[in-house]
Amino acid sequence: MTIEKPKAGGQAVIEGVMMLVPGGYALSVRQPDKTIKTEKRPFKKITERNKFLHLPFIRGVASFIESMVLGYESINKSAAIAYGETLKGGAKETLLNALTIILSLAIGFGIFFFGPVYVGTILKLQGNQLLFNLFAGGFRFLLFIIYIVAISYVKDIKRLFMYHGAEHKTIYAYESGDELTVENIRKYSTKHPRCGTSFIFITLLTAILFYAVIDYFVFMTLNIPNNPFNRFLNHMIFLPLIASVSYELLMLAGKFYRNPLVKFMVWPGILFQYITTKEPTDDMIEVAAESLKSSFEASSGVQEK
């Protein structure tokens, strides 16, 4: 009988990688003096602490929020380590940073959501819900691709994408049962079916198809005015459901990724990773391997270095 290995996941951060396994996580970052600093802690996911939040189609939203919080904390810590600084700032500075992030997200979200809706309305496509949603979804996807491609040319973002590639290679080596050495890890692909960027891609495609159906029901069957505000409200109400369905699809893809049908279904998401992952250097792979090893040490109760 084959024993399934514990799942490992991760995230590229500033000059490093954060790895998460059942029971623990670790953050490994290359310091200015070229040595690796690792912080590791026991960690139990919220879906493991709360049975209700572990239910299918609920765990997706809970996991997404938790990963966003953990990811944000890891990026902040990695920046402090990589740049050899201690993050400073009291309540005033923290509030200002939070407001800046919220404002930036609001502007970006406004352009991402209302831009395609506005253009579609000008083109008078709102009478055909399927056509309108295909246009709006395709427009959003195009904006997203342009944005990702554009930032991939920024030096620091390119290095982040290289660490992303190191993370994927390391997880592949672990899943294949190889010892986590640079030589063993180097041969693996930088594209992984359970990648978070694949989750974004699956969510976008699911949203296009789902909203085409639900918008027709809401605006045509229930005779609700089809205007940008009502469309926005309708989409926000069903967004958690779409995210949950996308999460379950991603988990299935990770579990049955060797199945030809599953490979075909995740193929667009894999293509997307040609943008978001780059071939890493050996020293980046070394950091990713250290992070994964340390995350398992943390899960066994080993305290932070």
Secondary structure, DSSP 4 states (H G I P E B T S, - for coil): -PPPPPP-EEEEETTEEEEEETEEEEEEEE-TTS-EEEEEEEE--HHHH-TGGGSTTTHHHHHHHHHHHHHHHHHHHHHHHHTT------HHHHHHHHHHHHHHHHHHHHHHHHHHHHHHHHTT-TTSHHHHHHHHHHHHHHHHHHHHHHHTTSHHHHHHHHHHHHHHHHHHHHHTT----HHHHHTS-S--TT-HHHHHHHHHHHHHHHHHHHHIIIIIIS-----HHHHHHHHHHHHHHHHHHHHHHHHHHHHSTTSHHHHHHHHHHHHHHHHH--PPPHHHHHHHHHHHHHHHHHHTTPPP-
